Amino acid sequence: MTKKQLLDYAAEHEVKAVDLKYCGLDGRWYHITFPTRGLEEVLELGIPFDGSSIPGMKSVESGDMVLMPDISTAQIDPFYETPTMRLICSICEADTRVGVKKDPRSVALRAHDFMLSTGIADNSTWIPELEFHLFDTVEFDSGEFSSGYTVSSAESKDALPIDYEDDDAVAQQERKGYHMDTPFDRFYEIRQEMVDTMEAQGIKVRYHHHEVGLSSQQEIEPELLPFPKICDDTMVMKDVIRRTALNYGLTATFMPKPVYNQAGNGMHFHMMLHKRGKNIFYKKGGYADLSNNAIWFIGGILKHGRSLVAFTNPSTNSFKRLLPGFEAPVKLFYGLANRSAAIRIPKYANTPDTKRFEFRTGDGTCNPYFAMSALLLAGLDGIINKIDPGKYNLGPFDDNVFAWSEQKKAKLLSIPANLKEAMECLEKDHEYLLQGNVFNEDLIESHIKLKMAEHEAVTNRVHPHEVQLYYNL
């Protein structure tokens, strides 16, 4: 789309406002809106803003930044009554209009450029699986004299909303919700509306269904989409899910473990590399028909896996999901159709056009620009340095490792036990992220500082269960 085509598009849809979206270090969208009459000027010059007000972005003495919109991201926002066009932006230096080192979107653009510079591939496609809960109500507080939360779900007899009597007897108990059919899957139509909205925004969806968690856990999975556009699309999909839920009086969360002892929400990343239209991960006759490039790419991800978690699982809650027994991978190895593996090779993806693998450890608290860029750089590092996962006891293993003896399991490389350990691993192992100046020391230092503050904030607070355990001791 050219600038003229965009202006014509805005006129055709009688757009009255333009909404600029940009992503902070924390993975949240921020926005600023202006009347459509200023569109041509903004496309040329951008919009200045105070970068020091965005967590971790820049210091007060050098806060001036500019939002530069990407014309190719233009869409009519389906949730505003006022005709509004959304444009996704990169955060740029005020004087040069070049993407700043800490801008998540610019990181993804640089990661793509680095991939091209290696000559290994000219295209990369991804699937992020979006798992989330839809709750009828949620209440939480965390203060000096009180702390706690309550969620409710009309699908679960153990978590019914107040004054909800379940007269139709549809609410379920003591069963798994995986692929649960209607009428027990109460929110099928809402999920379908989410999918219809995504498709209208140009995001192709592969399927959607009820997930394992009985208290309304959902999954929506898109088709393979090109990097780095998939990072923008992930932000759009999360936004569509949240806002559609709110329209129906529901609340959506991507928290990895919103409910104790129940299935958690992951974000599995499927990935493929292509060169001149050919999938470079496929070679007939190898293990799972994987090429050397695929094995080395896997090797890079697994070898750097402990530091990668700092970007793919960047919350204290992430590590409440990463526990044995909930199909959450805690050991860094790969295997064919192995759901206990950090990297699983799907059996159904067995042709030259479909051969791929998925990194199963990640979750929806990640910043998608950082998470997918870091995974790409780790994999490329594996190819560049021909990292054989077998030499590091990283697989392949095709059996359930949780059934192994404790002595045998101890020889496997584990993911970090908590957010603090993940940040310590990132501090020690991040050279691979500096390739092509994709990430930089300042960004990594800011990310570690931001996440360590979150770790301390949670660690230093009294937990409600502690009161139950120890109050009368």
Summary of the structure (lengths in Angstrom):
residues: 473
radius of gyration: 22.7
end to end distance: 67.9
largest distance: 72.3
contacts: 1571
relative contact order: 0.12
helix: 37%
strand: 22%
